[in-house]
C-alpha cells in the first residue's frame, strides 16, 4: 500500500454518532464549474486524488461560487492526515495546536489551507456523557459538516464528478436566502458565542434572512459574547468593518442585542428611546455607509483601504459627540487638550480593554477626534487658516473630515482624493491583522524584554 496512506491511519474506534443522509447535487443542478476554481486549488485537489486521497473544496469557497461571487480564498478538506500532506506537498507548513492545518505556499505569496476532516467536538455532541476520545480528532464528511458554523458554509464540492455534497440542508438555505446555524442553535452558540457574529455577518453581506430559531437564540444569548477573548472579538469586528456591509451588519447587530454586548459604551448613546438616541443612530448608519462605499471602491480600484484607527475613529464619532459634544461646541486649544485626555482615559477604561485595542490605535483615534473638531470649528469660507494647513496632521485630518462630511451631507467624497491619501499597498479581499499583538494590545516582541512590562510606574519598570 502507498506509504502515504499507511501513515497515521491507526485510530481508536470512533464514538457512534448517527450520520444524516447526504444530498448529492449533480453538475446539472448547480452553477459551479471547475474553470471558476483557482488553479492552485485545483492542483492540490488533483494531487490528492492521484495519491489515493479524497479532496474537497469546502466552506466559503463553495458558498460564494454557488452565489456567483468570486471567493476570497479556497479552503480544502481531505481524509489525508497532516503528516501525509506534508510529505505530499514539500512547499507547506503545519500550523495550529488543538487541530493542525497544513498551509501550502505558492508564488506571489498565495497560501491555501488544507484541513483533515474533523469529527464533532466533544462540546457539540448531543449529551454531556458523549465525549470523544482525546486522539479521535479526525472524522467523516458528515461529522465535519455538522461541526461547521452555518449550513451555507457546510458544503463540499468534489471535482471528479463536479458534485456538491450537502449533509445539513445548506443548498436549500442558499436557494431561499436563509442563514441558519448548523444543529441546535442555542447549544452551538453556548459552545462558541462568536457563531452569532458570523450568522449576522453573512446575513448582512448576502442580504439573507436569519432563520427564526437561529435569530431567537442569538437574541437570547447575545450577552455570552463577553465570555470570548477580547482580541478574538476585535478581529471579528474588524473583518466586518472592512467587509463593505458594515451598515446592514450594525442594523442587525443592534436589533439582536449583540451590538451592545460588543460596544458597551454605546448603550447610553443608542440604547435610549428618545430623539437624541435616534439622531446618534442615524449618524452612525450614515458613517458606516460611507465606510462601506470607500471599502468597495478601494477593492474595485486595487488600492489599500484606510487603517484600523481611521475607520474605528469614524465608527465612534456618534459616541464622542453624544458624550462630550466635541464637534458641535467650540473650545479653545487648552480646553480641547484637556478634553482629549478625558476621551483617551475613557477609551482606555472601556472599549480599549473590551476589544484589546493597542495603545497606539487608541491615541490615533483621539488625535482624529480632536483634529476633526479643529477643522469643523476653524473652517472659513475660503478654506482653513494657513497655520492650520501647515500642521503635519492636516492632510490625514482633512480626509477624516471629508468622510465625516459625506456622512452628514450625503455628498460623496471625490474618489481621487481617497485614492491619493490611501496607503500605497494592495488591499486584501478581507481584513487581516496588521501585526501580531500581545494581550495588552502592544505589538508582540520578537524577543522577551529584559524588564517586566507589568511593573507599576512606567514602561518596563522605569519611573515616569
QUIMOCOR-V24140 format. One record per pair of residues at least 24 apart in sequence whose C-alpha atoms are under 10 Angstrom apart, sorted by the first residue. I is the first residue (numbers start at 0). GAP is how many residues later the second one is. Records with the same first field share a line. If there is no record, write none. Layout:
I = GAP ; GAP
//
This chain:
1 = 49 ; 50
2 = 81
3 = 47 ; 48 ; 49 ; 76 ; 77 ; 79 ; 80 ; 81 ; 82 ; 83 ; 84
4 = 46 ; 47 ; 48 ; 74 ; 75 ; 76 ; 79
5 = 78
6 = 73 ; 74 ; 75 ; 76 ; 77
7 = 72 ; 73 ; 74 ; 75 ; 76
8 = 70 ; 71 ; 72 ; 129
10 = 122 ; 124 ; 125 ; 126 ; 127
11 = 121 ; 122 ; 123 ; 124
12 = 120 ; 123
13 = 105 ; 118 ; 119 ; 121 ; 122 ; 123 ; 124 ; 125
14 = 104 ; 105 ; 115 ; 116 ; 117 ; 118 ; 121
15 = 114 ; 116
16 = 102 ; 103 ; 108 ; 109 ; 113 ; 125 ; 126
17 = 124 ; 125
18 = 121 ; 122 ; 123 ; 124 ; 127 ; 148
19 = 122 ; 123 ; 126 ; 146 ; 147 ; 148
20 = 121 ; 145 ; 146 ; 147
21 = 119 ; 120 ; 142 ; 143 ; 144 ; 145 ; 146 ; 147
22 = 140 ; 141 ; 142 ; 143 ; 144 ; 145 ; 146 ; 147 ; 148
23 = 132 ; 133 ; 139 ; 140 ; 141 ; 142 ; 143
24 = 132 ; 137 ; 138 ; 139 ; 140 ; 141 ; 146
25 = 135 ; 136 ; 137 ; 138 ; 139
26 = 132 ; 134 ; 135 ; 136 ; 137
27 = 134 ; 135
28 = 134 ; 135
29 = 35 ; 36 ; 37 ; 132 ; 133 ; 134 ; 141
30 = 34 ; 35 ; 36 ; 37
31 = 30 ; 31 ; 32 ; 33 ; 34 ; 35 ; 36 ; 125 ; 130 ; 131 ; 132
32 = 32 ; 33 ; 126 ; 129 ; 130
33 = 123 ; 124 ; 125 ; 126 ; 128
35 = 29 ; 32 ; 33 ; 34 ; 35
36 = 24 ; 25 ; 28 ; 33 ; 34 ; 36 ; 37 ; 122
37 = 32 ; 33 ; 35 ; 36
39 = 34 ; 64 ; 65 ; 66 ; 67 ; 70 ; 71 ; 72
40 = 32 ; 33 ; 34 ; 35 ; 63 ; 70 ; 71 ; 72 ; 73
41 = 32 ; 34 ; 117
43 = 32 ; 44 ; 45 ; 60 ; 68 ; 70
44 = 31 ; 32 ; 33 ; 69 ; 113 ; 114 ; 115
45 = 113 ; 114
46 = 41 ; 42
47 = 30 ; 31 ; 32 ; 37 ; 40 ; 41
48 = 29 ; 110 ; 111
50 = 29 ; 37
51 = 27 ; 28
52 = 25 ; 26 ; 27 ; 28 ; 31
53 = 24 ; 25 ; 26 ; 104
54 = 24 ; 25 ; 59 ; 60 ; 61 ; 62 ; 101 ; 102 ; 103 ; 104 ; 105
55 = 58 ; 61 ; 85 ; 99 ; 100 ; 101 ; 102 ; 103 ; 104 ; 108 ; 109
56 = 57 ; 98 ; 99 ; 100 ; 101 ; 102 ; 107
57 = 56 ; 57 ; 87 ; 95 ; 96 ; 97 ; 98 ; 99 ; 100 ; 106 ; 107
58 = 86 ; 89 ; 90 ; 91 ; 92 ; 93 ; 94 ; 95 ; 96 ; 97 ; 98
59 = 92 ; 93 ; 94 ; 95
60 = 92 ; 94 ; 95 ; 96
61 = 90 ; 91 ; 92 ; 93 ; 94 ; 95 ; 102
62 = 88 ; 89 ; 90 ; 91 ; 92 ; 93 ; 94 ; 107 ; 108 ; 111
63 = 88 ; 89 ; 142
65 = 86 ; 98 ; 105 ; 108 ; 109
66 = 107 ; 108 ; 139
70 = 358
71 = 356 ; 357 ; 358
72 = 37 ; 38 ; 39 ; 40 ; 356 ; 357
73 = 37 ; 38 ; 39 ; 40
74 = 28 ; 36 ; 37 ; 38 ; 39 ; 40
75 = 26 ; 36 ; 37 ; 38 ; 39 ; 40 ; 41 ; 80 ; 81
76 = 24 ; 36 ; 37 ; 38 ; 39 ; 40 ; 41 ; 64 ; 67 ; 79 ; 80
77 = 36 ; 37 ; 38 ; 39 ; 40 ; 62 ; 63
78 = 36 ; 37 ; 38 ; 39 ; 59 ; 60 ; 61 ; 62
79 = 34 ; 35 ; 36 ; 37 ; 58
80 = 33 ; 34 ; 35 ; 36 ; 57
81 = 32 ; 33 ; 34
84 = 29 ; 30 ; 31
97 = 39
98 = 38 ; 39
115 = 24 ; 28
116 = 24 ; 25 ; 26 ; 27 ; 28
117 = 24 ; 25 ; 26 ; 27 ; 28 ; 29 ; 30
118 = 24 ; 25 ; 26 ; 27 ; 28
119 = 24 ; 25 ; 26 ; 27 ; 28
120 = 25 ; 26 ; 70
122 = 24 ; 64 ; 65 ; 67 ; 68 ; 69
123 = 59 ; 60 ; 63 ; 64 ; 66 ; 67 ; 68
124 = 62 ; 63
125 = 57 ; 58 ; 61
140 = 24 ; 25 ; 26
141 = 24 ; 25 ; 26
142 = 24
144 = 25 ; 37
145 = 35 ; 36 ; 37
146 = 35 ; 36 ; 41
147 = 33 ; 34 ; 35 ; 40 ; 47
148 = 31 ; 32 ; 33 ; 34 ; 36 ; 39 ; 40 ; 43 ; 45 ; 46 ; 47 ; 49 ; 50
149 = 29 ; 30 ; 31 ; 32 ; 33 ; 35 ; 45 ; 46 ; 48 ; 49 ; 52
150 = 27 ; 28 ; 29 ; 30 ; 31 ; 32
151 = 25 ; 26 ; 27 ; 28 ; 29 ; 30 ; 50
152 = 26 ; 27 ; 28 ; 29 ; 49
153 = 28
172 = 35 ; 36 ; 38
173 = 32 ; 34
175 = 32 ; 33
176 = 26 ; 29 ; 30 ; 31 ; 32 ; 33 ; 34
177 = 24 ; 25 ; 28 ; 29 ; 30 ; 31 ; 32 ; 33 ; 34
178 = 24 ; 27 ; 28 ; 29 ; 30 ; 31 ; 32 ; 33 ; 35 ; 36
179 = 29 ; 30 ; 31 ; 32 ; 33 ; 34 ; 35
180 = 29 ; 30 ; 32 ; 33 ; 34 ; 36
181 = 32
182 = 31
183 = 29 ; 30 ; 33
184 = 28 ; 29 ; 30 ; 31 ; 32 ; 33
185 = 27 ; 28 ; 29 ; 30 ; 31 ; 32 ; 34 ; 35
186 = 30
187 = 29
188 = 25 ; 28 ; 29 ; 32 ; 33 ; 35 ; 36
189 = 27 ; 31 ; 34 ; 35 ; 37
190 = 33
191 = 32 ; 33 ; 35 ; 36
192 = 25 ; 28 ; 29 ; 30 ; 31 ; 32 ; 33 ; 34 ; 35
193 = 28 ; 30 ; 31 ; 33 ; 34 ; 38 ; 39 ; 42
194 = 30
195 = 25 ; 26 ; 28 ; 29 ; 57 ; 60 ; 62
196 = 25 ; 28 ; 36 ; 39 ; 40 ; 43 ; 52 ; 56 ; 61 ; 62
197 = 38 ; 42
199 = 40 ; 48 ; 49 ; 50 ; 51 ; 52 ; 53 ; 56 ; 58
200 = 35 ; 36 ; 38 ; 39 ; 42 ; 44 ; 45 ; 47 ; 48 ; 49 ; 51 ; 52
201 = 38 ; 43 ; 47
202 = 42 ; 45 ; 46 ; 49
203 = 36 ; 39 ; 40 ; 41 ; 42 ; 43 ; 44 ; 45 ; 46 ; 47 ; 48 ; 49
204 = 35 ; 38 ; 39 ; 40 ; 41 ; 42 ; 43 ; 44
205 = 39
206 = 38 ; 41 ; 42
209 = 42
214 = 41
215 = 40
216 = 39
217 = 35 ; 38 ; 39 ; 40
218 = 34 ; 36 ; 37 ; 38 ; 39
219 = 36 ; 37 ; 38
220 = 35 ; 36 ; 37
221 = 31 ; 34 ; 35 ; 36 ; 37 ; 38 ; 39 ; 40
222 = 34 ; 35 ; 36 ; 37 ; 38 ; 39
223 = 34 ; 37
224 = 33 ; 36 ; 37
225 = 32 ; 35 ; 36 ; 128
228 = 125 ; 126 ; 127 ; 210
229 = 32 ; 121 ; 122 ; 123 ; 124 ; 125 ; 126 ; 127 ; 209
230 = 122 ; 123 ; 124 ; 125 ; 126 ; 206 ; 207 ; 208 ; 209 ; 210
231 = 123 ; 124
232 = 29 ; 121 ; 122 ; 123
233 = 28 ; 120 ; 121 ; 122 ; 123 ; 199
234 = 120 ; 121 ; 196 ; 197 ; 198
235 = 195
236 = 25 ; 118 ; 194
237 = 70 ; 73 ; 74 ; 192 ; 193 ; 194 ; 195
238 = 191 ; 192 ; 193 ; 194
239 = 52 ; 190 ; 191
240 = 47 ; 50 ; 51 ; 54 ; 67 ; 70 ; 71 ; 74 ; 189 ; 190
241 = 49 ; 50 ; 52 ; 53 ; 54 ; 63 ; 64 ; 65 ; 66 ; 69 ; 186 ; 187 ; 188 ; 189 ; 190
242 = 48 ; 49 ; 52 ; 53 ; 186 ; 187 ; 188
243 = 44 ; 45 ; 46 ; 47 ; 48 ; 49 ; 50 ; 51 ; 52 ; 53 ; 55 ; 186
244 = 43 ; 44 ; 46 ; 47 ; 48 ; 50 ; 51
245 = 39 ; 41 ; 42 ; 43 ; 44 ; 45 ; 46
246 = 37 ; 38 ; 39 ; 40 ; 41 ; 42 ; 43 ; 44 ; 45
247 = 37 ; 40 ; 41 ; 44
248 = 36 ; 39
249 = 31 ; 34 ; 35 ; 38
250 = 30 ; 34
253 = 27
260 = 93
261 = 89 ; 92 ; 93
262 = 53 ; 87 ; 88 ; 91 ; 92
263 = 86 ; 87 ; 90
264 = 51 ; 54 ; 55 ; 58 ; 81 ; 82 ; 85 ; 86 ; 89
265 = 50 ; 52 ; 53 ; 54 ; 56 ; 57 ; 85
266 = 52
267 = 51 ; 54 ; 55
268 = 49 ; 50 ; 51 ; 52 ; 53 ; 54
269 = 48 ; 49 ; 52
275 = 46
276 = 41 ; 45
278 = 39 ; 43
279 = 37 ; 38 ; 39 ; 41 ; 42
280 = 37 ; 38
281 = 36 ; 125 ; 126
282 = 32 ; 34 ; 35 ; 121 ; 124 ; 125
283 = 30 ; 31 ; 32 ; 33 ; 34 ; 35 ; 123
284 = 30 ; 33 ; 122
285 = 118 ; 120 ; 121 ; 122 ; 123 ; 124
286 = 24 ; 27 ; 28 ; 29 ; 30 ; 31 ; 116 ; 117 ; 118 ; 119 ; 120 ; 121 ; 123
287 = 26 ; 27 ; 119
288 = 117 ; 118
289 = 24 ; 113 ; 114 ; 115 ; 116 ; 117 ; 118 ; 120 ; 122 ; 123
290 = 24 ; 112 ; 113 ; 116
292 = 119 ; 120
293 = 109 ; 118 ; 119 ; 121 ; 124 ; 125
294 = 132 ; 134
295 = 133
296 = 118 ; 121 ; 122
297 = 117 ; 120 ; 121 ; 124 ; 128 ; 129
298 = 127 ; 128 ; 129 ; 130 ; 131
299 = 127
300 = 114 ; 118 ; 125 ; 126
301 = 117 ; 123 ; 124 ; 125 ; 126 ; 127
302 = 115 ; 116 ; 117 ; 119 ; 120 ; 121 ; 122 ; 123 ; 124 ; 125
303 = 114 ; 115 ; 117 ; 118 ; 119 ; 120 ; 121 ; 122 ; 123 ; 124
304 = 113 ; 114 ; 116 ; 117 ; 118 ; 119 ; 120 ; 121 ; 122 ; 123 ; 126
305 = 112 ; 113 ; 115 ; 116 ; 117 ; 121
306 = 54 ; 115 ; 116 ; 127
307 = 53 ; 56 ; 57 ; 123 ; 125 ; 126
308 = 48 ; 49 ; 51 ; 52 ; 53 ; 54 ; 55 ; 56 ; 57 ; 59
309 = 51 ; 54 ; 55 ; 58 ; 86 ; 87 ; 89 ; 90
310 = 54 ; 89 ; 92
311 = 49 ; 50 ; 52 ; 53
312 = 48 ; 49 ; 51 ; 52 ; 53 ; 54 ; 55 ; 56 ; 87
313 = 51 ; 54 ; 55 ; 86 ; 87 ; 89 ; 90 ; 93
315 = 49 ; 53
316 = 48 ; 51 ; 52 ; 55 ; 87
319 = 46 ; 49
320 = 48
324 = 48
325 = 43 ; 44 ; 46 ; 47 ; 48 ; 50
326 = 42 ; 43 ; 45 ; 46 ; 47 ; 48 ; 49 ; 50
327 = 45 ; 48 ; 49
328 = 44 ; 47 ; 48
329 = 43 ; 44 ; 46 ; 47 ; 48
330 = 42 ; 43 ; 46
331 = 42
332 = 37 ; 41
335 = 34 ; 35 ; 37 ; 38
336 = 33
338 = 27 ; 31
339 = 26 ; 27 ; 29 ; 30
340 = 25
341 = 24
342 = 26 ; 27
351 = 88 ; 89
352 = 86 ; 87 ; 88
354 = 86
355 = 81 ; 82 ; 83 ; 84 ; 85 ; 86
356 = 80 ; 82 ; 83 ; 84 ; 85
357 = 79 ; 80 ; 81 ; 82 ; 83 ; 84 ; 85
358 = 81 ; 82 ; 83 ; 84
359 = 81 ; 82 ; 83
360 = 80 ; 81
361 = 79
366 = 26 ; 30
367 = 25 ; 28 ; 29 ; 30 ; 32 ; 33
368 = 28 ; 31 ; 32
369 = 27
370 = 25 ; 26 ; 27 ; 29 ; 30
371 = 24 ; 25 ; 26 ; 27 ; 28 ; 29 ; 30 ; 32
372 = 24 ; 28
373 = 27
374 = 25 ; 26
375 = 25 ; 29
394 = 26
395 = 25 ; 26
//
